[in-house]
Structures are given as C-alpha cells and as structure tokens.
Amino acid sequence: MPVENKAKEIRHPHEEFRSILVRGTNWVGDCVCALPALRLIRRSFPSAELTLMVKPWVAGIYQPSKLIDHLLIYDRKGKYKGPGGFLSAVRRLSRGGYELAILFQNAFQAAALTFLARIPHRWGYATDGRGFLLTRALPVNKETLKRHHVHYYMELLRGLGIAEEEAPQMELSIDEGVKDKIRQLLQSRGVNWEKPLVGINPGAAFGPAKRWLPERFAELADRLEQSAGCRVVIVGSAKERDIARQMTNIMKSTPIVLTGDTTLQELIAVISLCQLFISNDSGPMHLAAALKVPTIGIFGPTDERITAPWGEGHAVVSKQIECRPCQLVTCPADHQCMKAITAEEVYSVAQQKLTQTQRLN
C-alpha cells in the first residue's frame, strides 16, 4: 500500500498552486507520450509558474513550448554529476519555491530529490519503492499498462483528481527559425518540394530487436525514390550512423542522409517537412505522430497497442508471430517478427498514405 504523508494537508488539485515542478521522463518516445498530460497540467493550473525538469538529450522537445514557463536541465554527467551533484540538485530545487511536484518519471531518485528539497506536495506513481517519499502515491493500475502509453500519464493525473473528458491532445512546438534553416539545408541537397519528402528512421535506441532489417529499408527507400517519385531523407542519432551506412551501401538510389547530423530540434524540423515518415518503434516515430505527419510504424518485439503512433492517419505494420510481443532488447531466436515483414508490404502501405495525403492537399 502506498504511504501518504498525513502531516501535510493535501489541497484539492485544482486549488491554485503558484509554482509547480514537473519531473519529465528520460526518453524521447516517453516524453512525447507524456505531452497530453503536460498539456492538461498547464490547462488545469493556468496561473501557476510551471517548471519542467528533464535530461539534456530530450530538452529539444520543449524548446520552444507554450506548455511550460521554465526548463530545468538535469545533467547528471555534468553539473549534477555524482553524490555532490545530487546534493547540488537538491539545493537548486529547494531554492525554487515549488509548492507541488508532479513526477512523470518513475524512478526512486526523482522522489528522493523532491523529498529532500522539501517540496510540500509530491505526487506520482508508487513505483520503485518510493511511495513513502510521496504525499500522494498512486498504485499503477494493471489495466492502464495494457493501454496506449499516453494513458499511463493521463491516468496518473486522473488519479490525482486532474481530469477532463476530451481525448488526449498532443502539442509539440517547432522553432520556426530552425525549420527555415532545415528547409534551406534540404533545398541545398536537392529537395525541390515538388516530390513528396519521405523520412526514414532505420534505428531504435531501445536495442537491435526493434530494428527492421537494413536491407529491407534499403529496398523500400529505392522503391520510394525510383517508383513512387519521392525524395527520401534518412534520420537518426549519431550512434545509428552505422545502421544508415549499412542501408545506403546497398541502395541503388542516393537518399539524403542526416543521421547523426541534427540536434533534436533540427530532427523535429526535418520530420515536420515530410509528407510521410517510416520508422521502427522509436522516439522519432512518436515525434512524427505528434507533428501529425502520416506515420508508418514497423513493429517487432514491442506491442503496438501500447506504443503505436498516437492519433489519426497513421499505420502499423507487424506480424502475429507466436513469440511477440516479447519486449526483449535482443532476439534470442531468429528475429522472425521482423524478417517476416517484407519491403513490398511496407511500400504498399506507404503508397496508400501518400495517395491519401495528395488527395487532402
């Protein structure tokens, strides 16, 4: 049972707090899935000064953002490194004058930080053995874990008495200056905007089991360039350069490769300029869906019911293999869940999406 701190009086969630701290999640996909909940906090506490605390590699999602007033970067490899850095972070939060902390992150440390900083009201899920550090600790509903991950964060707020009837809405802002820069970059690489621009993300930070085969991505990209008259841009992180290289080395056409060459804000801008985005289950896939770019998610070991692209107009390609979804980082067998998906199948879905997009335009 979660333990509540009875020494403090719990205010009604919609009573005005002057200063609120939200501890964001640590991964791009999770951050995107938490955007509707962050939007709801902003709407529920319109007069509060809202600070979001996140790791540096996801900060670009919130720069710019109308949902928050301040962005606090929690760099545990830099300013807040080691035990001394942890205590420095505690002191930083203590000086913030926060009356309420809402923890999207599930870790014990997130609760310990806000507890030691003496933030009076600390709300979150009772995960990682941290319930005794929270003033309102909610057990995780097993049914919630079976629904899309967006609902995981919305149900936390619902359990805290913060709820609205309308469907959860994404709100992801784009830096227009960065977008103009990327538009010019793409034009310098031969994009003339008369051909549909298709983004492809062949990587996935979670691990190799989530990655469709590079040769299948290569075949798909060639068909998009040569048969569908598209221009393909390949994106991903610096750690995924080898994956992009494996793909392009066997391609007949020459796509634009930006893998490892963009910041997160620049990646968001690239995706926003695409007419279609094709990706493994990954952070960039969720970014595309949040930007309302028609998205095709290729799913193997993960469960599309939980992490499919959120919203209308997207598609998932997967196979009902007996061992999936296994949620494993690496496949202990023959990776059949991904090998069973052909380039022809994904290309067919891509054609449908491109046709729908052209009709809408």
N, C-alpha and C positions, 0 to 999 in steps of 0.2 A: 504493500500500500504506500502511495506517495505521502510524505510527511509535510504538512503545512506549518509554517511559522505562525503560531497563534498570538505571538507578542505584538505583531503589527496588525493594524486594522486594514482590511482589504477594501479598497474603494471599488465602486462599480466601474466596469471597464470603460464606459462612455463618460464618466466624470472627467473633467479636463485635467490632463497632466500637462505641465509646462515644458517638460524636457523628457524625451523618450530615446532610449538606446535600443537599436535592433542589432543583434549579432547575426550577420548573414552566414550563408553556407560557403563551403570552400571550393566547390567545383562549378564550372560554367553551367552545365546542364541543370544542376540543383538550383543555382541562382536564378535561372530563367523560370524554372517551375515555381519558385517562391515569389515571382514578381506579382501575381494576382493578390497574394496575401499582403505583400508590402503596399500595394495599391489600396487595399482595404484598410490597413492601419492608417495610411495618410488620410483617407476619407473619413475614418472614424474619429480621428483626433486632428481636425484641420488647423487648430490654433497652436498645437504643440510644436516645439522645435525638435525635429526628427534627425537623429544621427545614426548612420549605418556603419557598422564596424565589419570589415572584410579583409581577406588576404590580398596582397598586391596583384596577384595574377587574375583576379576577377573584377578588379576595380573599374576596368573599362566598360563594363556593363552599365555602370551607374554614372558615367561621365559623358554627356550630361544626363541629369534626370530631374524631373519635376516632383518626384515622389519623396525626395529627401532634402534636408537643408544642409547637412554636413556629411562628408565621407571621411571616416577614420580608418587609415590603413594599418592593419596589424601585421607587421613584417617580422616574423619570428626568426628570419635569417639575418636580419639587420638590426634595427633599433630595439626590437623586443626579443633579442636572442638570449636563450639560456635562462637560468633562475633569476639573474639580475634583470633581464629584460622583462620577465613575467612580472616582477615587482614594480618595474617602471610602468608597465601597462596598468597595473592596479592603481598606482598613484595617478596616472593620466585619467582613468575613469573616475576616481574619487574627486578630482578637480572639476569634472564635467557637470556636476549638479544634477545628474539624471535622477528622476523620480521613479522611472519604470524602465525595466529591461525586458525585452521580448527576445527569446532565444530560438532562432530557426535552426542553428547548429545544435547537434545532439550530444556533443562531447562534454565530459565532466569538466574540462578546463574552462569552457565557456561559462558554466555556472559558478565555478570557483572564482573566476575573475570578478564577476558582478557581486558575488557574496563578499569577497574581501574588500571590494571597493565600496561596500555598504550602500549599494543602491537599494532603496527601501522595498521596492516591489520587483520581484524577479519571476517571470513566467516562462514556462517551457514544458516540453515533454519530460517525463520522469525516466529518461534513458541514461545508460552508462553509470547507473548507481548514484545519480546526482540529486535525486528527489529531495533529500533533506536540506539541500542548499537553496531550494526554490521556495518562494512564498506561495506560488500556485503551480503545482506539479501535476501534469495530466498523464495518465497511463496511455500508451499507444493502443488504439483500437485495432484489433486484428483485421477487421473488415476494411479499415482505412488502408491498410497495407496492400489490399487486393485491388484498390482503385488507382487511377492515374496519380502520379506523384504530386501533381498540382493540388490534389485534395488533401495530401498529407499536411501541408502548411495551412490550408484553409480550415481543416478540421481542428488544428491547434487553436486558431482564433475563435472558431465556433465554440469550442470547449471552454474558452475564456469569456464567452458571452459577447464576442465581437463577430457579428454575422450579418449578412444581407442576402436577400432572396435571389438576386440576379446571378447569372452564370459568371464564374470567374473570368476576368478580362486581363489579357497581357498588356503591358505598357512599357515598351522599350524605346528609349530615345536615341536619336542619331545626331552626332556632331556634324552639322552641315558643312563646316569648313573642311573636316576630314573627308566627308563624302565628295566634295568638289575635288579635293586632291586625288582621291582614288579614281574618280571619273576621268580625270586628266591622265593618270597613270595608265588606265586601261585603254584609253584612246591612243596613247603613245605605243601601246603593244598591239595595235591593230584592230581594236574594237570600234566598229562604226555605228553600233546601236540599231542597224537595220536587221541584223541577225539576232535571234534570241541568245542571250548570255546565260549559260548553264554552269552553275557552280558544282564542283565535285569535291567531296572530302573523303579520301580513302583511308584516313586514320581513325583512331579512337584511343583516348588516353587510358581507358579502363584496362585494356590489355588486348593481346592478339586474337583472342576468341571472338571478339566483337567485330573484327575486320573481315570484310568480304575480300576475296582474292584479288591481288593487284592486276593479274592478267584479265580478270573479268571486268574490272574498272577500265582497263585499257581498251578492251573490245567495245565496251559501252561508249566510251569517250570518242573513239574513232567513228562509230556509227552516228553519234550525235553531230560530229563535225562534218562527216562526208555524206551521210544520207539525209539527215534532218536539217542541214543547213544552219547549224548552231555554232556558236563560239564557246569553247569550254575553258573555264578557269579552275585550276586546281588549288585548293587552300589546305591549311593545316598548320600545326605548330612546328617549331624548329626541330623537335625530336622526331618529327614524321617526314623529314626530308628524304630519308632512305626509301620510305614507302612510296612517295611521289616519284622518286627516281626509278624504282622498280617498274612502276606503271608506265612512265613516259619512255623508258628504254625500249619497250616492245610496241609502242604506238606507231602507227603509220602517219598520223597527222601530228601537228605541233600545237599543243594547247598552251595557254598562258599559265605559267607556274608561279604561284605566290607563296607556296608552302614555306613557312619559316621566315617570311619577309614582311609580315604585317604585325602591328600591335593588335590588341583585342578590339580597340575602337576601329582600326582600319579594316579588320576582318568583318566586323559588323557592317561597315560601309560597303565592302565588296559584296557581301551577301544581299544587302538591300538593293543592289543594282541588278541582281539576277532575275530572270524570268522563271527559273526553276532551280532547285537545289537538291542534289542527290548525295546521300551520306549514310554512313553507318550510324548506329545509335550512339550519339555523341553530343558534346556541347554545341558544336556548330549546327547540328541538326536542330536543336532546340532554339538556337538563335534565329535560324531561318523561319521556323514556325512562328516565333514571337514577332518577327518582322512581317508576317503574313505573306511571305514568299512561298508559292506552292512547293511543297517538300515531299521527297520520297525517302523514307527511312528503310534501310536494309537491316533486318533483324535476324540474329542467330541465337546466341545463348541467353539473351535478355528477353523480357516479357513486354510485348508491345501494348498490352492492356495497361501497363504501369508507366511506360516511358515513351509511348508513341508521340509523334509531333502533335502539339496541342492546337486545337482549333479546326476550322473548316478548310476544305480544299487540299488536304494532304493525303498521302497514301503510304501504306506499309507493304513491303514485300518480305515474306517469310515462308518457311516450310514447316509443316507439322511433323517434325521428326520426334520419335518417341522420347528421346532424352532431353528435349528442350521444353521450357527454358531451364537451363541448369545454373545460370548466373556465375559460371566459372570464368576466371581470367584467362586461362589457357585450356585448350581442349585436350583431355586425356585420351581421346579416341582419334577419329579421322576427320573431324571438323565438318561432318556431313551436313549440319544445319546450314552452313554457308556454301559448301560445294554444290548443294542441290539447287541453289539459285543461279539461274543462267543469265547471261548478259541479254539475251533475247527477251526474257521476261521483264527485266527492269526497263529495257528500251521501249517495250510495248506500253508500259505504264507511263514512261516519260513522254511518248508521243501523245497519249491521251491528255496529259496535263498541259502540254504545250498547245494542243488544239483548243482546249478549254480557255487557256489564257488569251490566245489570239481572238477568240470569239468575244471575250469580255472587253478586249481593247478595241 
